[in-house]
């Protein structure tokens, strides 16, 4: 999947997130990926994948909307809102 551009990869990821499809989301992560936010600080790739699995499995009445804000040659800025 690395040959896909960043916008395409972002759409695959967030469309999977909207479907609560953690397996598809996690397939996009490299073994060296990290994730950090105020609730889940300093996660490695395996911990990040577990987090997405937990979020996708436990969210009830879930909906997600996202908007691509900026596209660069090797990055995408996304604004997203999850409701559950």
PyMOL commands that place a pseudoatom at each C-alpha (Angstrom):
pseudoatom trace, name=CA, resn=UNK, resi=1, chain=A, elem=C, hetatm=0, pos=[0.000, 0.000, 0.000]
pseudoatom trace, name=CA, resn=UNK, resi=2, chain=A, elem=C, hetatm=0, pos=[2.959, 2.328, 0.330]
pseudoatom trace, name=CA, resn=UNK, resi=3, chain=A, elem=C, hetatm=0, pos=[2.786, 3.144, -3.396]
pseudoatom trace, name=CA, resn=UNK, resi=4, chain=A, elem=C, hetatm=0, pos=[-0.543, 4.895, -2.821]
pseudoatom trace, name=CA, resn=UNK, resi=5, chain=A, elem=C, hetatm=0, pos=[-0.511, 8.635, -2.289]
pseudoatom trace, name=CA, resn=UNK, resi=6, chain=A, elem=C, hetatm=0, pos=[-1.176, 10.137, 1.123]
pseudoatom trace, name=CA, resn=UNK, resi=7, chain=A, elem=C, hetatm=0, pos=[-4.676, 11.358, 0.237]
pseudoatom trace, name=CA, resn=UNK, resi=8, chain=A, elem=C, hetatm=0, pos=[-5.723, 7.885, -0.931]
pseudoatom trace, name=CA, resn=UNK, resi=9, chain=A, elem=C, hetatm=0, pos=[-4.278, 6.262, 2.188]
pseudoatom trace, name=CA, resn=UNK, resi=10, chain=A, elem=C, hetatm=0, pos=[-6.029, 8.801, 4.416]
pseudoatom trace, name=CA, resn=UNK, resi=11, chain=A, elem=C, hetatm=0, pos=[-9.355, 8.090, 2.740]
pseudoatom trace, name=CA, resn=UNK, resi=12, chain=A, elem=C, hetatm=0, pos=[-8.875, 4.329, 3.146]
pseudoatom trace, name=CA, resn=UNK, resi=13, chain=A, elem=C, hetatm=0, pos=[-8.041, 4.805, 6.832]
pseudoatom trace, name=CA, resn=UNK, resi=14, chain=A, elem=C, hetatm=0, pos=[-10.911, 7.157, 7.690]
pseudoatom trace, name=CA, resn=UNK, resi=15, chain=A, elem=C, hetatm=0, pos=[-13.465, 5.248, 5.602]
pseudoatom trace, name=CA, resn=UNK, resi=16, chain=A, elem=C, hetatm=0, pos=[-12.440, 2.118, 7.550]
pseudoatom trace, name=CA, resn=UNK, resi=17, chain=A, elem=C, hetatm=0, pos=[-12.704, 4.075, 10.807]
pseudoatom trace, name=CA, resn=UNK, resi=18, chain=A, elem=C, hetatm=0, pos=[-16.229, 5.177, 9.852]
pseudoatom trace, name=CA, resn=UNK, resi=19, chain=A, elem=C, hetatm=0, pos=[-17.105, 1.480, 9.361]
pseudoatom trace, name=CA, resn=UNK, resi=20, chain=A, elem=C, hetatm=0, pos=[-15.373, 0.592, 12.665]
pseudoatom trace, name=CA, resn=UNK, resi=21, chain=A, elem=C, hetatm=0, pos=[-13.058, -1.701, 10.682]
pseudoatom trace, name=CA, resn=UNK, resi=22, chain=A, elem=C, hetatm=0, pos=[-9.954, -1.814, 12.884]
pseudoatom trace, name=CA, resn=UNK, resi=23, chain=A, elem=C, hetatm=0, pos=[-8.340, -4.579, 10.807]
pseudoatom trace, name=CA, resn=UNK, resi=24, chain=A, elem=C, hetatm=0, pos=[-8.288, -2.365, 7.705]
pseudoatom trace, name=CA, resn=UNK, resi=25, chain=A, elem=C, hetatm=0, pos=[-7.078, 0.621, 9.715]
pseudoatom trace, name=CA, resn=UNK, resi=26, chain=A, elem=C, hetatm=0, pos=[-4.313, -1.390, 11.345]
pseudoatom trace, name=CA, resn=UNK, resi=27, chain=A, elem=C, hetatm=0, pos=[-3.146, -2.849, 8.029]
pseudoatom trace, name=CA, resn=UNK, resi=28, chain=A, elem=C, hetatm=0, pos=[-1.962, 0.655, 7.124]
pseudoatom trace, name=CA, resn=UNK, resi=29, chain=A, elem=C, hetatm=0, pos=[0.425, 0.982, 10.101]
pseudoatom trace, name=CA, resn=UNK, resi=30, chain=A, elem=C, hetatm=0, pos=[4.114, 0.180, 9.812]
pseudoatom trace, name=CA, resn=UNK, resi=31, chain=A, elem=C, hetatm=0, pos=[5.834, -1.821, 12.549]
pseudoatom trace, name=CA, resn=UNK, resi=32, chain=A, elem=C, hetatm=0, pos=[7.622, 1.400, 13.578]
pseudoatom trace, name=CA, resn=UNK, resi=33, chain=A, elem=C, hetatm=0, pos=[4.483, 3.540, 13.875]
pseudoatom trace, name=CA, resn=UNK, resi=34, chain=A, elem=C, hetatm=0, pos=[3.766, 5.523, 17.018]
pseudoatom trace, name=CA, resn=UNK, resi=35, chain=A, elem=C, hetatm=0, pos=[0.656, 7.272, 18.291]
pseudoatom trace, name=CA, resn=UNK, resi=36, chain=A, elem=C, hetatm=0, pos=[0.115, 9.772, 21.051]
pseudoatom trace, name=CA, resn=UNK, resi=37, chain=A, elem=C, hetatm=0, pos=[-2.763, 11.870, 22.313]
pseudoatom trace, name=CA, resn=UNK, resi=38, chain=A, elem=C, hetatm=0, pos=[-3.869, 13.012, 25.775]
pseudoatom trace, name=CA, resn=UNK, resi=39, chain=A, elem=C, hetatm=0, pos=[-5.768, 9.771, 26.485]
pseudoatom trace, name=CA, resn=UNK, resi=40, chain=A, elem=C, hetatm=0, pos=[-3.362, 7.324, 24.824]
pseudoatom trace, name=CA, resn=UNK, resi=41, chain=A, elem=C, hetatm=0, pos=[0.152, 8.763, 25.222]
pseudoatom trace, name=CA, resn=UNK, resi=42, chain=A, elem=C, hetatm=0, pos=[3.275, 7.300, 23.613]
pseudoatom trace, name=CA, resn=UNK, resi=43, chain=A, elem=C, hetatm=0, pos=[1.910, 4.109, 22.054]
pseudoatom trace, name=CA, resn=UNK, resi=44, chain=A, elem=C, hetatm=0, pos=[4.028, 1.874, 19.846]
pseudoatom trace, name=CA, resn=UNK, resi=45, chain=A, elem=C, hetatm=0, pos=[2.577, 0.214, 16.726]
pseudoatom trace, name=CA, resn=UNK, resi=46, chain=A, elem=C, hetatm=0, pos=[1.223, -2.850, 18.542]
pseudoatom trace, name=CA, resn=UNK, resi=47, chain=A, elem=C, hetatm=0, pos=[-0.359, -0.710, 21.272]
pseudoatom trace, name=CA, resn=UNK, resi=48, chain=A, elem=C, hetatm=0, pos=[-1.852, 1.600, 18.639]
pseudoatom trace, name=CA, resn=UNK, resi=49, chain=A, elem=C, hetatm=0, pos=[-3.413, -1.329, 16.814]
pseudoatom trace, name=CA, resn=UNK, resi=50, chain=A, elem=C, hetatm=0, pos=[-4.875, -2.609, 20.085]
pseudoatom trace, name=CA, resn=UNK, resi=51, chain=A, elem=C, hetatm=0, pos=[-6.275, 0.862, 20.787]
pseudoatom trace, name=CA, resn=UNK, resi=52, chain=A, elem=C, hetatm=0, pos=[-8.063, 1.024, 17.415]
pseudoatom trace, name=CA, resn=UNK, resi=53, chain=A, elem=C, hetatm=0, pos=[-9.446, -2.483, 17.907]
pseudoatom trace, name=CA, resn=UNK, resi=54, chain=A, elem=C, hetatm=0, pos=[-10.799, -1.496, 21.329]
pseudoatom trace, name=CA, resn=UNK, resi=55, chain=A, elem=C, hetatm=0, pos=[-12.277, 1.780, 20.065]
pseudoatom trace, name=CA, resn=UNK, resi=56, chain=A, elem=C, hetatm=0, pos=[-13.937, 0.114, 17.078]
pseudoatom trace, name=CA, resn=UNK, resi=57, chain=A, elem=C, hetatm=0, pos=[-15.310, -2.799, 19.113]
pseudoatom trace, name=CA, resn=UNK, resi=58, chain=A, elem=C, hetatm=0, pos=[-16.642, -0.780, 22.038]
pseudoatom trace, name=CA, resn=UNK, resi=59, chain=A, elem=C, hetatm=0, pos=[-18.108, 2.335, 20.357]
pseudoatom trace, name=CA, resn=UNK, resi=60, chain=A, elem=C, hetatm=0, pos=[-21.902, 2.341, 20.351]
pseudoatom trace, name=CA, resn=UNK, resi=61, chain=A, elem=C, hetatm=0, pos=[-24.073, 4.569, 18.139]
pseudoatom trace, name=CA, resn=UNK, resi=62, chain=A, elem=C, hetatm=0, pos=[-20.870, 5.530, 16.350]
pseudoatom trace, name=CA, resn=UNK, resi=63, chain=A, elem=C, hetatm=0, pos=[-20.562, 7.986, 13.496]
pseudoatom trace, name=CA, resn=UNK, resi=64, chain=A, elem=C, hetatm=0, pos=[-17.505, 9.622, 12.010]
pseudoatom trace, name=CA, resn=UNK, resi=65, chain=A, elem=C, hetatm=0, pos=[-17.092, 12.545, 9.678]
pseudoatom trace, name=CA, resn=UNK, resi=66, chain=A, elem=C, hetatm=0, pos=[-13.809, 13.770, 8.256]
pseudoatom trace, name=CA, resn=UNK, resi=67, chain=A, elem=C, hetatm=0, pos=[-12.514, 16.444, 5.957]
pseudoatom trace, name=CA, resn=UNK, resi=68, chain=A, elem=C, hetatm=0, pos=[-9.191, 16.650, 4.179]
pseudoatom trace, name=CA, resn=UNK, resi=69, chain=A, elem=C, hetatm=0, pos=[-7.783, 20.046, 5.122]
pseudoatom trace, name=CA, resn=UNK, resi=70, chain=A, elem=C, hetatm=0, pos=[-4.382, 19.972, 3.403]
pseudoatom trace, name=CA, resn=UNK, resi=71, chain=A, elem=C, hetatm=0, pos=[-2.492, 17.623, 1.101]
pseudoatom trace, name=CA, resn=UNK, resi=72, chain=A, elem=C, hetatm=0, pos=[1.267, 17.595, 0.709]
pseudoatom trace, name=CA, resn=UNK, resi=73, chain=A, elem=C, hetatm=0, pos=[3.604, 15.294, -1.168]
pseudoatom trace, name=CA, resn=UNK, resi=74, chain=A, elem=C, hetatm=0, pos=[4.054, 13.062, 1.885]
pseudoatom trace, name=CA, resn=UNK, resi=75, chain=A, elem=C, hetatm=0, pos=[1.353, 14.138, 4.347]
pseudoatom trace, name=CA, resn=UNK, resi=76, chain=A, elem=C, hetatm=0, pos=[-2.342, 14.876, 4.752]
pseudoatom trace, name=CA, resn=UNK, resi=77, chain=A, elem=C, hetatm=0, pos=[-4.000, 17.037, 7.399]
pseudoatom trace, name=CA, resn=UNK, resi=78, chain=A, elem=C, hetatm=0, pos=[-7.405, 15.686, 8.412]
pseudoatom trace, name=CA, resn=UNK, resi=79, chain=A, elem=C, hetatm=0, pos=[-10.107, 17.243, 10.532]
pseudoatom trace, name=CA, resn=UNK, resi=80, chain=A, elem=C, hetatm=0, pos=[-12.333, 14.557, 11.991]
pseudoatom trace, name=CA, resn=UNK, resi=81, chain=A, elem=C, hetatm=0, pos=[-15.173, 14.195, 14.485]
pseudoatom trace, name=CA, resn=UNK, resi=82, chain=A, elem=C, hetatm=0, pos=[-16.287, 10.939, 16.047]
pseudoatom trace, name=CA, resn=UNK, resi=83, chain=A, elem=C, hetatm=0, pos=[-19.603, 10.710, 17.868]
pseudoatom trace, name=CA, resn=UNK, resi=84, chain=A, elem=C, hetatm=0, pos=[-20.565, 7.822, 20.120]
for i in range(1, 84): cmd.bond("trace and resi %d" % i, "trace and resi %d" % (i + 1))
show_as sticks, trace
zoom trace
